[in-house]
Amino acid sequence: MRRSLACATAAVLAAGAFAVPARAATPSTSLKVAYGYAWPDGKGHLRIVPKSATLVKEQGFLGYRLKPVAGAKEVRLDYTKAAIGRVTVACDLKETEGQVALDAKGLGRTRCKPADLAASLGSGATPMRVEYRDGRAVRVNEILISNWPNSRTARGTIQRVDDRTVLFATGGKTYKLGYSYMMYFYRTTARCKDGWLAGRPVSADRNGLGTRACDAEDLTRALRSVRHPVLAKLRYSPETGGVDEVWEVYGDA
């Protein structure tokens, strides 16, 4: 879904832009604003790493460019009482379907309920602007992204955080990653439901990488069977905090 939202507007978004601060001024000094890619974090909660945001405008279409902010820390927010604004023209739509609902600041303006946001978050990274205070979101608006970040591929170790989140350590850095809507898990084992590296590597290529295509639930089940980080290859996006593909690697000690 997220890539579809970006593609729906990327062709008409331009380089002529004006900056929007990551933390906007508000009447209340305790009210804060964060732009970024949100992920579900338990029932009625989301997590988001604040980023700087630039609004890009051309031919009446609006979208944002998000960039990392040095030292920014993840924020976990309760959104069960928040006002929700979606970019789709109806609350129950998964895709824009060629029509978007944006206000003059490029913020989703279709008034929806927290349950509608929960459904959207369930698909993966959701670009948004969040106003919050004391751990609670007051207003949540979806936004469109002018240039969706490309994924990269690397080997490292992976460890389960919860049923939809992992920690990936590679190149001296550790990333917290959520499952994207296109998650695939490639296994070295005979069955998708086997434990991590269970049995002989009957589905491994010459480099020890899994070849049996499985799904996100199979990855969750496999990671539950181990308590220590395990070797894996990932296609992931540090910018969005998402993982698209995971390869089980035979030879993990």
C-alpha positions in Angstrom: 0.0 0.0 0.0 2.7 2.5 1.0 4.5 2.2 -2.3 1.2 2.6 -4.1 0.5 5.8 -2.2 3.9 7.2 -3.1 3.6 6.2 -6.8 0.2 7.8 -7.0 1.8 11.2 -6.6 5.5 10.8 -7.4 5.0 11.7 -11.1 3.6 15.1 -10.3 5.6 16.1 -7.2 8.4 18.6 -7.9 11.7 19.9 -6.6 10.2 23.3 -5.8 9.5 23.0 -2.1 9.2 24.8 1.2 10.5 23.4 4.5 8.2 22.2 7.3 9.9 21.9 10.7 9.9 18.5 12.3 8.4 20.1 15.5 6.0 22.8 14.7 5.0 25.7 17.0 1.7 25.2 18.8 -0.4 27.2 21.3 0.5 24.7 24.0 4.2 24.4 24.8 3.7 20.8 25.9 2.1 19.8 22.5 4.7 18.3 20.1 4.7 17.3 16.5 6.5 14.5 14.7 6.7 13.5 11.1 7.9 10.0 10.1 7.0 6.4 9.3 4.7 5.0 11.9 4.4 1.3 12.9 1.9 -0.5 15.1 3.1 -1.2 18.6 0.4 -3.1 20.4 -3.3 -2.5 20.5 -4.1 1.2 20.1 -0.5 2.3 20.0 2.0 3.3 17.4 5.7 4.0 17.3 7.5 6.6 15.2 11.0 8.0 14.9 10.7 11.8 14.3 12.2 13.1 11.0 12.6 16.4 9.3 9.9 17.1 6.7 9.9 19.1 3.5 6.6 19.7 1.7 6.8 19.5 -2.1 4.1 21.2 -4.2 3.3 21.2 -7.9 0.2 21.3 -10.0 -2.0 21.1 -6.9 -0.4 17.8 -5.6 1.4 17.7 -2.3 3.8 15.3 -0.8 6.6 15.1 1.7 10.3 14.3 1.7 11.4 12.9 5.1 15.0 12.9 6.2 16.7 11.4 9.4 17.2 13.7 12.4 20.5 13.0 14.2 19.8 11.7 17.7 16.1 11.4 17.2 14.6 8.7 19.5 11.6 6.5 18.8 8.3 7.7 20.4 5.5 5.3 21.4 2.0 6.9 21.4 -1.5 5.9 22.4 -3.8 7.0 19.5 -7.1 5.6 20.8 -8.5 9.1 21.5 -6.8 10.9 18.6 -8.5 12.7 15.7 -7.6 10.8 12.5 -7.1 12.2 9.0 -6.5 9.7 6.2 -5.2 10.5 2.6 -7.8 8.1 1.1 -11.2 9.5 0.1 -12.9 6.9 2.3 -11.9 5.5 5.7 -12.1 1.8 4.7 -9.9 2.1 1.6 -6.5 0.4 1.6 -5.3 2.3 -1.5 -5.8 5.8 -2.8 -7.3 4.3 -6.0 -6.2 7.4 -7.9 -7.9 9.9 -5.6 -6.4 11.6 -2.6 -7.9 13.7 0.2 -5.4 16.4 1.3 -5.6 19.8 2.8 -3.5 22.8 1.9 -0.6 21.5 4.1 -0.6 18.1 2.4 -2.2 16.4 5.4 -4.9 13.6 5.1 -8.3 15.2 5.6 -10.8 12.4 5.5 -12.0 12.2 9.1 -11.8 8.6 10.4 -11.7 6.6 13.6 -8.8 5.1 15.4 -9.9 1.7 14.3 -9.4 2.8 10.7 -5.9 3.9 11.5 -5.2 0.5 13.1 -6.2 -1.2 9.8 -3.8 1.1 7.9 -0.9 0.5 10.3 -1.5 -3.2 9.9 -0.2 -3.0 6.3 3.2 -1.6 7.3 5.0 1.7 7.4 2.5 4.6 7.4 3.9 8.1 6.6 2.2 10.6 8.9 2.3 13.7 11.0 1.4 13.3 14.7 0.6 15.9 17.3 1.0 14.4 20.7 1.3 15.2 24.4 2.4 13.1 27.4 2.5 9.8 25.4 -0.9 10.3 23.7 -1.6 11.3 20.1 -4.0 14.2 19.9 -4.2 14.4 16.1 -2.9 11.9 13.4 -2.8 12.8 9.7 -1.5 10.5 7.0 0.8 12.1 4.4 2.1 11.1 1.0 5.7 10.6 0.3 7.3 12.2 -2.9 10.2 9.7 -3.1 9.8 6.4 -1.3 13.2 5.2 0.1 14.9 2.3 -1.7 15.6 -1.0 0.1 19.0 -2.4 0.6 20.3 -6.0 1.2 22.8 -7.1 3.9 23.7 -10.0 6.1 23.8 -9.8 9.8 22.0 -11.2 12.9 18.2 -11.1 13.5 16.4 -11.3 16.8 12.7 -11.3 17.6 11.2 -8.3 19.5 7.6 -9.2 19.1 5.4 -10.9 16.5 5.8 -8.1 13.9 9.2 -6.6 14.9 12.8 -7.7 14.8 16.2 -6.3 15.6 18.7 -6.5 12.8 22.4 -6.0 13.5 24.7 -5.4 10.6 27.8 -3.3 9.8 28.2 -2.2 13.4 24.6 -0.8 13.6 21.3 -2.2 14.9 18.0 -1.5 13.3 14.5 -2.0 14.7 12.4 -3.2 11.8 8.7 -3.9 11.3 7.2 -6.4 8.8 6.2 -4.7 5.6 3.0 -5.7 3.7 5.2 -7.6 1.2 7.1 -9.7 3.7 8.6 -13.0 2.4 10.7 -15.5 4.4 12.9 -17.9 2.5 13.7 -21.1 4.4 16.5 -23.7 4.3 14.2 -26.2 5.9 11.8 -28.8 4.4 8.7 -27.1 5.7 7.7 -23.5 6.3 6.5 -24.3 9.8 9.8 -25.9 11.0 12.0 -24.4 13.7 15.0 -22.2 12.8 17.5 -24.3 10.8 15.6 -27.5 11.8 16.8 -30.6 10.0 18.9 -30.9 6.9 19.2 -27.8 4.6 17.1 -29.3 1.8 16.0 -25.9 0.6 19.3 -24.1 0.5 21.3 -22.7 -2.4 25.1 -23.0 -2.8 25.6 -20.0 -0.6 23.5 -21.5 2.2 20.5 -19.2 1.6 17.0 -20.4 2.0 15.0 -20.9 -1.2 11.6 -22.1 0.1 9.2 -19.2 0.0 7.2 -18.7 3.2 5.4 -15.9 4.9 5.6 -13.5 7.8 3.8 -15.8 10.2 6.4 -18.5 9.5 9.2 -16.1 10.3 7.5 -15.2 13.6 7.0 -18.9 14.5 10.7 -19.7 13.6 12.1 -16.8 15.6 10.1 -17.9 18.7 12.0 -21.2 18.6 15.4 -19.4 19.4 16.4 -17.0 22.1 19.6 -15.8 20.7 20.3 -13.7 17.5 20.6 -15.9 14.4 22.4 -15.3 11.1 20.2 -14.0 8.3 20.1 -12.0 5.1 17.6 -9.2 4.8 16.2 -6.8 2.3 15.2 -3.8 4.4 14.8 -0.1 4.6 16.6 1.8 7.4 14.7 5.0 6.4 11.2 3.5 6.9 12.2 0.9 9.5 10.7 -1.9 7.5 11.8 -5.4 6.3 10.6 -6.9 3.0 12.5 -10.2 2.8 14.4 -12.5 5.2 16.6 -15.4 4.1 17.5 -18.1 6.6 21.2 -18.9 6.4 22.5 -22.4 6.8 25.7 -22.5 8.9 24.5 -20.5 11.9 26.4 -21.8 14.9 
